[in-house]
Amino acid sequence: MSESRTIAVVTGANRGIGLEIARQLSAKGLHVVLTARDKDKADEAAKQLAGPERFVYPHTLDVTSQESVDNFARVLESEFGHVEVLINNAGVLLDKEYQAVNADLDLVQSTLASNLYGPWRMAKALIPLMKKHGGRIINMSSQMGQLATMVGGYPGYRVSKTALNAVTRMLAAELKDSRIVVNAVCPGWVKTDMGGPSAPGTVEQGADTAVWLATLTGDSLTGKWFQGRKEIPW
């Protein structure tokens, strides 16, 4: 693989917003590593994106497993030698029937494993591969984790996204001299398996801001949260 190629990793990319992010990035000429927990689903998703001058590489990855992430990082280093973009899209919504007062803490723990520890684990594993050329880490958050508008319901999901925002800020501050920028994105309420059919947004709209951040030039935007390409309060 040529050192001139821009390598982008998208987690949870076999469907929904993740698949659309992979589609848009590959259309812009990036080499996209499309990941999913299920090998067949990753392979099928990559086939959907196949086309002239589009480079999409399916890989199996479970972001809740340190072993899986470590193995994945070793494969990336061996196959490409570097990574420029990490989009932490993989996530779950498990506790929509609960509130904080009656939360199922086992579901909260499972939610944190995917939505918080997963992106954090991925960032730690891939930062060394970004330091050579600089990089962009984009965490897919949610307005449900926004402290300024916080209400009840969906306790594990809300806490996981609020905590992911905090990790975004910390990583941005710690990496400010490394040419690695770290930002969060709220894709909005989008028609996906998670968002449901009543959502007003399309997957194209949900993917747009993450793709915009992934392909921006310069490294002045870091430690911020965006929706619709505009900064929003934490």
Residue frames relative to the residue before (quaternion, step in Angstrom):
aa qw qx qy qz dx dy dz
M 1.0000 0.0000 0.0000 0.0000 0.00 0.00 0.00
S 0.4510 -0.6981 0.4901 0.2629 3.55 -0.84 0.99
E 0.5306 -0.6330 0.4683 0.3138 3.54 -1.10 0.79
S 0.6198 0.5733 -0.3464 0.4089 3.61 1.18 -0.43
R 0.5613 0.6121 -0.3922 0.3957 3.59 1.20 -0.31
T 0.3234 -0.7162 0.5812 0.2110 3.56 -1.07 0.75
I 0.1747 -0.8015 0.5690 0.0575 3.55 -0.63 1.19
A 0.0486 -0.7943 0.6054 -0.0107 3.57 -0.81 1.08
V 0.1890 -0.7639 0.6105 0.0897 3.56 -0.92 0.99
V 0.0423 -0.7800 0.6243 0.0014 3.57 -0.88 0.99
T 0.2282 -0.7855 0.5615 0.1253 3.59 -0.61 1.11
G 0.8157 0.2004 -0.1717 0.5148 3.54 -1.17 0.61
A 0.3750 0.7921 -0.4033 0.2633 3.55 1.08 0.77
N 0.4555 0.7048 -0.4497 0.3058 3.60 1.15 0.33
R 0.7998 0.0786 -0.0480 0.5932 3.61 1.26 -0.16
G 0.8099 0.3520 -0.1998 0.4245 3.54 -1.37 0.01
I 0.8363 -0.1464 0.1322 0.5115 3.53 -1.09 -0.80
G 0.6350 0.5470 -0.3382 0.4280 3.59 0.95 -0.79
L 0.6546 0.4997 -0.3046 0.4785 3.56 0.96 -0.87
E 0.6675 0.4953 -0.3051 0.4648 3.59 0.96 -0.82
I 0.6024 0.5317 -0.3582 0.4756 3.60 1.06 -0.67
A 0.6524 0.5054 -0.3113 0.4712 3.58 0.92 -0.91
R 0.6352 0.5343 -0.3295 0.4500 3.58 0.98 -0.83
Q 0.7080 0.4681 -0.2721 0.4534 3.58 0.79 -1.02
L 0.6542 0.5089 -0.3210 0.4583 3.59 0.97 -0.79
S 0.6661 0.4886 -0.3132 0.4685 3.59 0.91 -0.84
A 0.6241 0.5362 -0.3377 0.4571 3.59 1.09 -0.66
K 0.6777 0.4712 -0.2775 0.4916 3.58 1.21 -0.52
G 0.6342 -0.5846 0.3110 0.3992 3.56 1.28 0.14
L 0.4906 0.6379 -0.4578 0.3779 3.60 1.22 0.08
H 0.3974 -0.6602 0.5746 0.2759 3.53 -1.25 0.49
V 0.1507 -0.8447 0.5134 0.0133 3.56 -0.38 1.30
V 0.1962 -0.7317 0.6439 0.1073 3.53 -0.94 1.01
L 0.1507 -0.8182 0.5547 0.0130 3.54 -0.30 1.36
T 0.0628 -0.8404 0.5384 0.0012 3.58 -0.55 1.10
A 0.0600 0.7506 -0.6569 0.0391 3.50 -1.30 0.59
R 0.5997 -0.5729 0.4120 0.3774 3.56 -1.20 0.44
D 0.7407 0.3687 -0.1935 0.5272 3.58 1.09 -0.76
K 0.4678 -0.7117 0.4505 0.2676 3.59 -0.67 1.10
D 0.6624 0.5121 -0.3164 0.4460 3.58 0.88 -0.90
K 0.6644 0.4977 -0.3083 0.4646 3.58 0.98 -0.80
A 0.6257 0.5188 -0.3348 0.4767 3.57 1.05 -0.70
D 0.6584 0.5112 -0.3068 0.4594 3.58 0.93 -0.90
E 0.6716 0.5011 -0.2981 0.4571 3.57 0.92 -0.91
A 0.6418 0.5201 -0.3239 0.4612 3.57 0.99 -0.81
A 0.6465 0.5164 -0.3189 0.4622 3.58 0.97 -0.84
K 0.6263 0.5363 -0.3366 0.4547 3.59 1.03 -0.74
Q 0.6155 0.5613 -0.3415 0.4352 3.58 1.07 -0.74
L 0.7372 0.4255 -0.2176 0.4776 3.56 1.08 -0.75
A 0.4310 0.7290 -0.4488 0.2852 3.56 1.26 -0.12
G 0.2959 0.7399 -0.5689 0.2033 3.54 -1.09 0.74
P 0.7065 -0.4447 0.3194 0.4483 3.58 -1.26 0.18
E 0.8573 0.0725 -0.0878 0.5021 3.54 -0.97 0.95
R 0.5642 0.5355 -0.4261 0.4619 3.58 1.11 0.61
F 0.1179 -0.8081 0.5770 0.0097 3.54 -0.75 1.10
V 0.1291 0.7852 -0.5841 0.1602 3.56 -0.34 1.30
Y 0.1108 -0.8100 0.5759 -0.0013 3.54 -0.73 1.14
P 0.2496 -0.7867 0.5441 0.1511 3.63 -0.48 1.13
H 0.0311 0.7825 -0.6210 0.0323 3.54 -1.08 0.80
T 0.4281 -0.6707 0.5460 0.2624 3.52 -1.17 0.69
L 0.1401 0.7875 -0.5856 0.1314 3.57 -0.88 0.96
D 0.0970 -0.7472 0.6558 0.0471 3.54 -1.04 0.92
V 0.2970 -0.8053 0.4850 0.1674 3.58 -0.26 1.26
T 0.6149 0.5454 -0.3588 0.4425 3.61 1.22 -0.21
S 0.6782 0.4643 -0.2719 0.5006 3.58 1.31 -0.16
Q 0.4021 -0.7167 0.5157 0.2424 3.57 -0.67 1.07
E 0.6302 0.5400 -0.3331 0.4476 3.58 0.99 -0.79
S 0.6566 0.5109 -0.3053 0.4634 3.57 0.95 -0.91
V 0.6699 0.4936 -0.2964 0.4688 3.59 0.92 -0.91
D 0.6523 0.5111 -0.3188 0.4601 3.60 0.92 -0.84
N 0.6508 0.5044 -0.3158 0.4715 3.58 0.96 -0.84
F 0.6409 0.5339 -0.3129 0.4542 3.56 1.00 -0.87
A 0.6525 0.5114 -0.3154 0.4618 3.58 0.92 -0.87
R 0.6439 0.5142 -0.3261 0.4633 3.59 1.00 -0.77
V 0.6342 0.5217 -0.3268 0.4678 3.59 1.04 -0.77
L 0.6456 0.5199 -0.3206 0.4584 3.59 0.95 -0.85
E 0.6605 0.5040 -0.3121 0.4609 3.56 0.91 -0.90
S 0.6754 0.4980 -0.2917 0.4591 3.57 0.97 -0.85
E 0.7482 0.4294 -0.2249 0.4529 3.59 0.85 -0.98
F 0.8246 0.2298 -0.0783 0.5110 3.57 0.97 -0.87
G 0.3436 -0.7739 0.4680 0.2530 3.57 1.08 -0.70
H 0.7946 0.0621 -0.0139 0.6038 3.58 1.25 -0.32
V 0.1176 -0.7423 0.6529 0.0948 3.54 -1.38 0.35
E 0.2236 -0.7942 0.5525 0.1180 3.57 -0.97 0.86
V 0.8018 0.1800 -0.0663 0.5659 3.60 1.08 -0.66
L 0.0110 -0.7510 0.6601 0.0130 3.54 -1.07 0.87
I 0.0512 -0.7773 0.6270 0.0101 3.56 -0.72 1.09
N 0.2127 -0.7946 0.5639 0.0734 3.53 -0.42 1.32
N 0.0510 0.8420 -0.5273 0.1022 3.53 0.09 1.37
A 0.5616 0.6299 -0.3951 0.3628 3.60 1.08 -0.64
G 0.2597 0.7632 -0.5598 0.1916 3.57 -0.91 0.90
V 0.2698 -0.7567 0.5789 0.1396 3.53 -1.33 0.32
L 0.1578 -0.7202 0.6630 0.1301 3.52 -1.38 0.40
L 0.0101 -0.8691 0.4899 -0.0678 3.56 -0.11 1.33
D 0.8002 0.3447 -0.1370 0.4712 3.60 1.08 -0.61
K 0.1892 0.8285 -0.5100 0.1329 3.60 1.00 0.78
E 0.6523 0.5088 -0.3234 0.4595 3.62 1.20 -0.28
Y 0.6773 0.5090 -0.2715 0.4566 3.60 1.27 -0.11
Q 0.2327 -0.7109 0.6369 0.1867 3.49 -1.43 0.24
A 0.6976 -0.4662 0.3217 0.4388 3.58 -1.25 0.20
V 0.6604 0.5394 -0.3132 0.4181 3.59 1.02 -0.78
N 0.7904 0.1960 -0.1301 0.5656 3.61 1.16 -0.43
A 0.1948 0.8373 -0.4927 0.1348 3.57 1.21 0.54
D 0.3472 -0.6675 0.6174 0.2295 3.52 -1.18 0.71
L 0.2894 -0.8162 0.4744 0.1579 3.57 -0.16 1.27
D 0.5577 0.5681 -0.4024 0.4520 3.59 1.20 -0.30
L 0.6485 0.4901 -0.3069 0.4950 3.57 1.07 -0.76
V 0.6078 0.5392 -0.3509 0.4656 3.57 1.05 -0.71
Q 0.6625 0.5069 -0.3074 0.4578 3.57 0.90 -0.92
S 0.6573 0.4983 -0.3124 0.4712 3.61 0.97 -0.81
T 0.6281 0.5310 -0.3279 0.4648 3.56 1.08 -0.73
L 0.6579 0.5045 -0.3064 0.4677 3.57 0.93 -0.88
A 0.6054 0.5743 -0.3556 0.4211 3.59 1.03 -0.74
S 0.7326 0.4014 -0.2265 0.5008 3.59 0.99 -0.82
N 0.7938 0.4009 -0.1749 0.4226 3.55 0.70 -1.16
L 0.7554 0.3240 -0.1867 0.5382 3.59 1.17 -0.50
Y 0.7516 0.3897 -0.2319 0.4790 3.56 0.54 -1.15
G 0.5987 0.5832 -0.3594 0.4152 3.60 1.07 -0.66
P 0.7071 0.4288 -0.2724 0.4918 3.63 0.71 -0.99
W 0.6285 0.5377 -0.3336 0.4523 3.58 1.02 -0.79
R 0.6535 0.5139 -0.2950 0.4710 3.55 0.98 -0.95
M 0.6587 0.5113 -0.3103 0.4565 3.58 0.95 -0.86
A 0.6391 0.5226 -0.3314 0.4567 3.58 0.94 -0.85
K 0.6600 0.5119 -0.3143 0.4512 3.58 0.84 -0.94
A 0.6958 0.4954 -0.2808 0.4378 3.57 0.93 -0.90
L 0.7787 0.3797 -0.1887 0.4624 3.60 0.97 -0.83
I 0.4585 0.6860 -0.4546 0.3354 3.62 1.18 -0.24
P 0.6464 0.5139 -0.3539 0.4391 3.66 0.85 -0.74
L 0.6761 0.4807 -0.2920 0.4760 3.62 1.10 -0.63
M 0.6458 0.5165 -0.3120 0.4678 3.58 1.29 -0.26
K 0.5810 0.6537 -0.3702 0.3131 3.57 1.09 -0.62
K 0.5910 0.5990 -0.3748 0.3891 3.59 1.12 -0.55
H 0.8174 0.2026 -0.0720 0.5344 3.58 0.87 -1.02
G 0.5269 -0.5593 0.4506 0.4546 3.59 1.22 -0.30
G 0.0254 -0.8355 0.5488 -0.0136 3.57 -1.13 0.36
R 0.3213 -0.7166 0.5902 0.1868 3.49 -1.44 0.07
I 0.0934 -0.7587 0.6434 0.0412 3.53 -0.88 1.02
I 0.0458 -0.7991 0.5987 -0.0303 3.56 -0.74 1.11
N 0.1557 -0.8006 0.5769 0.0434 3.54 -0.59 1.22
M 0.3106 -0.7515 0.5542 0.1778 3.56 -0.72 1.09
S 0.0769 -0.8170 0.5710 -0.0227 3.53 -0.33 1.33
S 0.3149 -0.7240 0.5708 0.2254 3.58 -1.19 -0.54
Q 0.5461 -0.6121 0.4561 0.3451 3.54 -1.10 0.66
M 0.5426 0.6089 -0.4012 0.4169 3.59 1.23 -0.29
G 0.6783 0.4503 -0.2935 0.5010 3.59 1.25 -0.21
Q 0.4687 0.6911 -0.4342 0.3379 3.58 1.28 0.08
L 0.4113 -0.7385 0.4805 0.2337 3.58 -0.63 1.13
A 0.6242 0.5783 -0.3408 0.3998 3.58 1.03 -0.77
T 0.7876 0.2573 -0.1319 0.5442 3.61 1.12 -0.59
M 0.3078 0.8104 -0.4641 0.1822 3.59 1.27 0.22
V 0.0131 0.7562 -0.6539 0.0224 3.55 -1.03 0.95
G 0.6915 -0.4893 0.3331 0.4141 3.59 -1.23 -0.29
G 0.6362 0.5445 -0.4074 0.3645 3.53 -1.39 0.03
Y 0.8339 0.1784 -0.1530 0.4993 3.53 -1.31 0.45
P 0.0423 0.8820 -0.4689 -0.0208 3.63 0.94 0.79
G 0.6879 0.4749 -0.3030 0.4576 3.60 0.81 -0.92
Y 0.6574 0.5143 -0.3116 0.4541 3.55 0.94 -0.88
R 0.6646 0.5038 -0.3103 0.4562 3.59 0.88 -0.92
V 0.6696 0.4955 -0.3023 0.4634 3.58 0.86 -0.96
S 0.6532 0.5282 -0.3276 0.4323 3.60 0.92 -0.85
K 0.7004 0.4553 -0.2809 0.4725 3.59 0.95 -0.80
T 0.6033 0.5292 -0.3606 0.4753 3.60 1.07 -0.60
A 0.6722 0.4862 -0.2907 0.4767 3.57 0.95 -0.89
L 0.6211 0.5322 -0.3456 0.4599 3.60 1.04 -0.70
N 0.6114 0.5375 -0.3435 0.4683 3.58 1.08 -0.69
A 0.6444 0.5200 -0.3194 0.4608 3.58 0.99 -0.82
V 0.6474 0.5040 -0.3146 0.4775 3.59 0.97 -0.83
T 0.5948 0.5653 -0.3522 0.4501 3.58 1.06 -0.73
R 0.6788 0.4905 -0.2825 0.4679 3.56 0.88 -0.97
M 0.6673 0.5076 -0.3076 0.4499 3.59 0.89 -0.89
L 0.6724 0.4886 -0.3038 0.4657 3.58 0.86 -0.94
A 0.6267 0.5418 -0.3411 0.4443 3.59 0.97 -0.80
A 0.6761 0.4918 -0.2916 0.4647 3.57 0.92 -0.90
E 0.7085 0.4740 -0.2695 0.4480 3.57 0.90 -0.91
L 0.7413 0.3985 -0.2119 0.4967 3.60 1.18 -0.56
K 0.3471 0.7952 -0.4571 0.1958 3.59 1.27 0.09
D 0.7284 0.3892 -0.2418 0.5094 3.60 1.14 -0.49
S 0.6123 0.5892 -0.3238 0.4160 3.59 1.29 0.17
R 0.4412 -0.6944 0.4437 0.3553 3.60 1.28 0.08
I 0.5505 0.5381 -0.4249 0.4763 3.56 1.14 0.71
V 0.1405 -0.7975 0.5840 0.0563 3.56 -0.64 1.13
V 0.1403 -0.7890 0.5969 0.0384 3.55 -1.11 0.77
N 0.0940 0.7977 -0.5863 0.1051 3.56 -0.69 1.10
A 0.3443 -0.7082 0.5771 0.2167 3.54 -1.33 0.31
V 0.1791 -0.7708 0.6053 0.0857 3.54 -1.23 0.59
C 0.1783 -0.7107 0.6659 0.1406 3.52 -1.16 0.75
P 0.2715 -0.8053 0.5008 0.1645 3.63 -0.39 1.13
G 0.4935 -0.6332 0.4453 0.3964 3.57 1.24 -0.36
W 0.6151 -0.5245 0.4300 0.4019 3.54 -1.35 -0.01
V 0.0103 -0.8487 0.5192 -0.1005 3.52 -0.26 1.37
K 0.5264 -0.6279 0.4822 0.3101 3.55 -1.14 0.71
T 0.2986 0.6996 -0.5907 0.2692 3.55 -0.19 1.35
D 0.7066 -0.3946 0.3249 0.4893 3.57 -1.25 -0.12
M 0.6834 0.4656 -0.2833 0.4857 3.58 1.05 -0.74
G 0.7261 0.4649 -0.2481 0.4418 3.58 0.87 -0.94
G 0.3850 -0.7462 0.4595 0.2897 3.54 1.16 -0.59
P 0.6591 -0.5644 0.3457 0.3570 3.58 -1.27 0.40
S 0.6360 0.5520 -0.3318 0.4251 3.61 1.19 -0.38
A 0.4668 0.6916 -0.4437 0.3271 3.60 1.23 -0.21
P 0.4498 -0.7243 0.4564 0.2545 3.60 -0.95 0.83
G 0.6982 0.5002 -0.2721 0.4339 3.61 1.14 -0.58
T 0.4021 -0.6810 0.5558 0.2562 3.53 -1.28 0.47
V 0.6248 -0.5264 0.3971 0.4180 3.57 -1.23 0.29
E 0.5878 0.5704 -0.3696 0.4388 3.58 1.11 -0.62
Q 0.6656 0.4835 -0.2918 0.4878 3.58 0.99 -0.85
G 0.6594 0.5268 -0.3061 0.4404 3.57 1.00 -0.82
A 0.6979 0.4711 -0.2632 0.4709 3.57 1.11 -0.68
D 0.5365 0.7098 -0.3823 0.2495 3.55 1.10 -0.73
T 0.7142 0.4648 -0.2900 0.4356 3.62 0.71 -1.00
A 0.6275 0.5286 -0.3395 0.4600 3.59 1.03 -0.73
V 0.6563 0.4940 -0.3078 0.4800 3.59 0.97 -0.83
W 0.6131 0.5517 -0.3317 0.4579 3.58 1.04 -0.79
L 0.6869 0.4673 -0.2810 0.4804 3.59 0.88 -0.94
A 0.6524 0.5401 -0.3140 0.4291 3.57 1.01 -0.80
T 0.7799 0.3411 -0.1597 0.4999 3.58 1.10 -0.65
L 0.3998 0.7041 -0.4863 0.3286 3.60 1.23 0.22
T 0.3475 -0.6942 0.5785 0.2503 3.55 -1.15 0.54
G 0.7224 0.4013 -0.3103 0.4700 3.57 -1.17 0.56
D 0.2929 -0.7714 0.5457 0.1464 3.54 -1.27 0.33
S 0.3423 0.7702 -0.4791 0.2451 3.58 1.11 0.64
L 0.6883 0.4444 -0.2830 0.4988 3.59 1.13 -0.55
T 0.3146 0.7281 -0.5610 0.2371 3.56 -0.43 1.20
G 0.7949 0.2746 -0.2266 0.4912 3.54 -1.16 0.68
K 0.5838 0.5788 -0.3607 0.4406 3.56 1.18 0.57
W 0.3196 -0.7246 0.5834 0.1801 3.53 -1.38 0.33
F 0.0927 -0.8345 0.5430 -0.0164 3.54 -0.75 1.11
Q 0.0243 0.7366 -0.6755 -0.0211 3.50 -1.30 0.58
G 0.8271 0.0590 -0.0811 0.5531 3.57 -0.79 0.98
R 0.6247 -0.5717 0.2994 0.4396 3.59 1.13 0.79
K 0.6324 0.4877 -0.3478 0.4912 3.58 1.20 0.44
E 0.5038 -0.6577 0.4653 0.3118 3.57 -0.99 0.80
I 0.1086 -0.7804 0.6140 0.0473 3.57 -1.03 0.84
P 0.5667 -0.6157 0.4207 0.3503 3.62 -1.16 0.50
W 0.5413 -0.6285 0.4593 0.3178 3.53 -1.17 0.65
